[in-house]
Amino acid sequence: MRYTRYNYRRNKNRNNNKGNFGFLFLGALCIILAVVVGTLLRPLIFGDAYTNSDKGEKPGIEDGAKKDDGKETSGGSSSDAKENEGSKSKTLYMIQCGLYSKKEGAESVLNKIPESFNKFITKENDKFRVIAGIYDEETSKSKCEELKSKDIENVRIKSEFKENDKNEVAIFTIVKGFSDILNKLEEKDVKSINIEEFKKFTKEIEAENDNKDILEIKEYINKLPKDLDKKEASKSLDYIYKILIKHRV
């Protein structure tokens, strides 16, 4: 009887353990399912406001509001675009081949520069600057290389004229046209150039508020002889240099 009773109690406890384990497993499964279902259904119930707050974003901000911050679709701001537009400029370059305290030193270098350059010496205070010519960007690069090939040291001096400034554009237009005429005199067979048409052209260029610099340039050109030769060109290049140096950058 004891044996039978003992076996009975042991079987009963085993059945109870199995029941407890099954209950715990079922409870854990229910909890897991509840979490999963809750996670999936949460955005549907609470909407974007809840998901945005999870991400650390402010709820209620739409795409239209985010775009309305001054930025364009290209990635730049409208103010930046205006600034870039206003910063566009026209340029001219002077090729400098040295600055000397004595004129003899400047003349020595000037004589080494080929005749195909519109070379000249300009005096600034008590110094003498050697200029090998005034050119646009591309021409100045090739001219610099030519000088280097002849072991003549040189640097480019850049002058800049803002395109959004009517007066600066007017100065550039006159100076560029004048320098093109003077550079034409570099050609071996050209002795002089008739500039009557250029004089008329400069008179028609308008300036805002009777700009003093522009009026002076027009007056200077108007007083030049109708046929400009190489000797007069050297003086004119020095005059142009003094204009360009004011716009040096």
Secondary structure as GFF3:
##gff-version 3
##sequence-region A 1 249
A	DSSP	alpha_helix	2	46	.	.	.	ID=ss1
A	DSSP	alpha_helix	48	54	.	.	.	ID=ss2
A	DSSP	alpha_helix	63	67	.	.	.	ID=ss3
A	DSSP	alpha_helix	78	86	.	.	.	ID=ss4
A	DSSP	beta_strand	89	100	.	.	.	ID=ss5
A	DSSP	alpha_helix	103	112	.	.	.	ID=ss6
A	DSSP	beta_strand	120	124	.	.	.	ID=ss7
A	DSSP	beta_strand	127	135	.	.	.	ID=ss8
A	DSSP	alpha_helix	137	149	.	.	.	ID=ss9
A	DSSP	beta_strand	155	162	.	.	.	ID=ss10
A	DSSP	alpha_helix	166	184	.	.	.	ID=ss11
A	DSSP	beta_strand	192	194	.	.	.	ID=ss12
A	DSSP	alpha_helix	196	204	.	.	.	ID=ss13
A	DSSP	three_ten_helix	208	210	.	.	.	ID=ss14
A	DSSP	alpha_helix	212	222	.	.	.	ID=ss15
A	DSSP	beta_strand	227	229	.	.	.	ID=ss16
A	DSSP	alpha_helix	230	244	.	.	.	ID=ss17
A	DSSP	three_ten_helix	245	247	.	.	.	ID=ss18
###
